[in-house]
Amino acid sequence: MNTGYTPKIVDKPWGRELWYAHTDRYAGKILEVNAGHLLSLQKHVEKHETLYLLSGRMRFTRDDQEFEWLPGIAIEIPPDTVHRMEAVKDSVILEVSTPELDDVVRLEDRYGRTTD
């Protein structure tokens, strides 16, 4: 029986991630994005994720579409989907995905990060 553990906190230039689940079959994260910050324009080779905006307001780009993302809406991101998020207000996103958390191909990044 698992008696609990402390989630891993990963600081990011745009806020932070709390990794509350990471097994060989699935992963779960909470993303806290500060208003005015822009995440990488990116895609994943293997990772398949679903994002749910719990609070805040985001501008979301998926392939060639840009739209306002409001709380209560879930977005599926299959592999090879180019996407980006920008926080219009402080935002909290719930993410569930396949376990490949390091599978990020950054195409553009405001913070100078590159894909290794």
Steps between C-alpha positions, in 0.01 A plus 500: 500500500636840398487733799552811289790710384587860427459597133810611311512877442669619181560875479454650153564853368121535454395354839530142620388141454394260775552140391253302710509176297770342285492128433604286205143532362379855576590841643309781671611860548361831616635798305489843664558766234550866593309767306686636198723195459529297182594131494713352221361440155547125515397152401554150633622194311333238724327681785121522476340743745167644603490844662216643712492869591398507864524878548623815328493584131738394225566564133558160339661422165451153351650444156358792295216594739515757780216533751411622847511215752259536791458296821304178465635414153724197432740482204654180361854525360599190297867447404637735229241771577672841507365700795563799725328665797507857626352601835269801469432464876674286763391149401494146637501209255452132577698273268474124459721325248698202397820479710752661258536825696835593340360462147499869403609635161522877546449690175511848660563608857488846656734388782788371286446133578586252229418139436790279611 
